[in-house]
Every structure is written in C-alpha cells, then in structure tokens.
Amino acid sequence: KHGLSYMFISHDLKVVRALANEVIVMRNGKVVEQGEARQIFEEPKTDYTKALMAAAFDIETAPEGVVDQ
C-alpha cells in the first residue's frame, strides 16, 4: 500500500503477531518456517514453531522438550 518494507526481529510473538504480515521462524540461525503471519500463527507446520506458539500464548500446551532440542 505504501511501498514500505521493514525487518522486525523479536522474541515477543504477541508483538510480532500484531505488526507483521509475513513471518520467518528461525532456529539456531536457520529458517524452519516462513509464510503469511496469519498462517504461521494459526497453522504452524513444524513442531518447533508449534512449541513457540504454545509457549507464547499458552505455556501449558508446549510439547515437552521440543524447544530444548
């Protein structure tokens, strides 16, 4: 709309969800998932992304050990 792009790097997924149209999820410096923000937040594909979303929005639903691997 305005011809503007920016890169916003954050661990605060609530802020990312509010600001971003597209999201890249990285783990150990490598991209594990990328796409439209709505799709990443509502239908994460990788176990790592699912664990991040669970930890950010409902800490009790994070699969055990996924983030630590």
SVG drawing of the C-alpha trace seen along z (x, -y; Angstrom):
<svg xmlns="http://www.w3.org/2000/svg" viewBox="-5 -5 28 39">
<polyline fill="none" stroke="black" stroke-width="0.4" points="0.0,0.0 2.8,-2.5 5.7,-0.8 7.4,-0.3 9.2,2.8 11.0,3.3 12.6,6.2 11.5,6.5 13.4,9.1 11.7,10.1 11.2,12.9 7.9,11.3 5.4,13.2 2.5,11.1 4.1,8.0 5.1,9.9 1.5,11.1 0.2,7.5 2.7,6.0 3.8,8.5 2.2,9.5 4.9,12.2 6.9,14.1 10.1,16.2 10.8,18.6 14.4,19.3 16.2,21.9 19.9,21.9 20.4,19.4 18.4,21.4 14.9,20.8 12.5,23.5 9.3,22.0 8.1,18.9 4.9,17.5 2.0,15.2 1.7,14.3 -1.9,15.5 -0.9,18.9 2.2,19.3 0.2,18.3 -2.9,20.2 -1.5,23.3 2.2,23.8 3.7,26.7 6.9,27.6 7.0,28.9 9.4,26.1 7.0,23.4 4.1,25.1 6.1,25.1 7.0,21.5 3.4,20.5 2.2,22.6 4.8,21.1 3.9,17.6 0.1,17.9 -0.5,20.9 2.6,22.1 1.0,25.3 0.4,26.7 4.1,26.6 5.2,30.1 7.8,31.3 11.4,31.0 10.8,29.6 12.2,26.2 15.3,27.6 16.3,30.0"/>
</svg>
